[in-house]
Amino acid sequence: MDIILGYVTTILVFFFTYNIFTLGLNIQFGYTGILNFTVITFMAIGGYVAGVLAMPKAAAGSGIYYILGLNLPWPIAALGGVLAAGLLGYLIGQIALKRLRSDYLAIVTLATGTLLYGLIGNGTSIFDGWQGLFNVPQPFAGFRTWTPLGYSIFFTIITAILFVLLWLFANRIYKSPLGRVMRAVRDDQDVVEAFGKNTFKVRMTAMVIGSMYVGVGGVLTIAYITALSPAGWTTGETFVVWAALLVGGRGNNFGAIVGSFLVAVVFNEATRYLPQIPAHPNLIPDIRYVLIGLAVILSVYFRPQGMFPEKKNTFLEVPLGDSSKAIEEHLGGLSKVGEQ
Amino acid sequence: MNLFFLTLGFGLVTASVLSLLSVGLSLQFGVTNFVNFAYGSYLSAGMLFTWTFSAKLHFPFVLATVCGVIMTAILALVVNEVVFEPFAKRRKSIFYMLIVTFGLSLLLDSILQIFYGVGFDKFPIKQSAAIKVGPFDFTSDQLLIILVAVASMVVIHLLLTRTSLGKKMRAMSDNPDLAKISGIDTKSVTRATWAISGALAGLGGVVLAINTVYFETTTGDSLLFVIFAAVILGGIGQTYGAMLGALVIGVVTEVSAVWVSSAYKTDVAFLILVIMLLVRPQGIIASQGRA
């Protein structure tokens, strides 16, 4: 029983973190049309920075090297991680968002991802190179004496609460005037510019908020697993998030949840139980990535709006003559939409 | 000073490799107007196909290279037929095309990995003799790489300026709609462009593998942004710009080893890319109406 419960909690944590990644990408791509081709790098930066802030100084002679090691309490370390991810988003935005071309941004994100992967992997003194960080202190570990299962359940609840808060915030942005401008930028940047909006600022806001979302996911990942190494954030993981968003429905946060569930949990977990072929240990992961790549291409071809398309806005149409009734009806309809 | 000439020599070799690759990417971008993020996979495919022909089927190396390059061109053609052509028919926005090529890179890389596995391979060729040319030290292979690249650039130049296909490609690159209503069969020009782009990727991959000796399935992807840097430096979609960009990136990244550790070669390319995007995003040779 305990084993099953432990498995369920792990899957739930996994599900919520991937959801947070997908929400972050949705704010960037679904709301604003920013092509971020290195989602997982923001997760890594968030996780690594939170890790080195929470860990004690690297012991001399242990063969493990990392920067900082400030031994800070978890809330501050987590905040540091999230801010670091946001800062990376800001820097990338400064380089590439001023241009109109969406492919330049895509190139810069991809280049940054490749670069940081190499730098962090080869630079053994930053985050311990290819070995990665491990023995990261668990948050709330000193709270009381946890059983492993009790801790897992507790952590799942924390993750769930964070996810709900972030979900509400993402929805709030969507409905806000800022969200409206974001979507307008996505649909036609020139028109928005002509209306006197600072499109660079809007896109930068979306870029930074989205990066911080992914950073939160990264902090949760390293806090739960207590380890992070470059093998845990290969380019393939970025595609998982993209596939989740595209399958679920870009621009629709509910779609993002369904997509994360289908791609990150059901698909990833199901392929884990395929029989291993001893002569080809990488065959199953490779096939998994082939299918994820296919999912991305096919969903763009057959249903680019995703399983749950973004809701069309309803606008007030006032007929000639007595208009009070029409306005009332419209407002009634609006509140119904709000309740959903 | 010795070190400077040594690295400059390496720089010329790297520039030769890059020129093949960046011209292939740029040519295709000019005609189809979207960036191919799966280009790194084509490159890897080129060297792996050649490896199969030479190491497994024991073809003579030159013949193996020719076969590998043709196979890569066929791969690019097939991908265009199966993937890009249907999307073009549906007139999907460039936005989605980028996502599709991005997804395609994962797909192709994983398929290559299924067949070739992880880990490094090398071509079954002997280490070549060192030759001194003026102040430079080359190996005979490196001289051959430079020769192949220069010859290819001349062929591309003649293709673009002297043949009807080249003129059609330039017309499409300038204005695809106008080219279409002027009676140019845009579909077959697109096909030819993909074949050339794939062949250059394959050839570039093979000479890259000769130069670095060891390679694996992800070699192409790790080099992809260096190619992008060269292409953006020269002006995206500009064939001659791509040659120039490749020369600058190749020489600068190698010569930088005089001052910084050569482990950071590609980071130097990234730095050039960033500076270029901040200062002159349209590239050295700017095209009109873009950027």
Interface residues (C-beta under 8 A of the other chain):
Chain A: G33 L35 F37 I95 A96 R99 L100 R101 S102 D103 Y104 A106 I107 V108 L110 A111 T112 T114 L115 G118 L119 N122 T235 G236 F239 W242 A243 L246 H280 N282 L283 D286 I287 Y289 V290 I292 G293 L294 A295 V296 I297 V300 Y301 P304
Chain B: F34 V35 F37 V83 P86 F87 R90 K92 I94 F95 Y96 L98 I99 V100 F102 G103 L104 S105 L106 L107 L108 D109 S110 I111 Q113 I114 G117 V118 D221 S222 L224 F225 F228 A229 I232 I236 A263 T266 D267 F270 L273 V274 L277 L278 P281 R290 A291
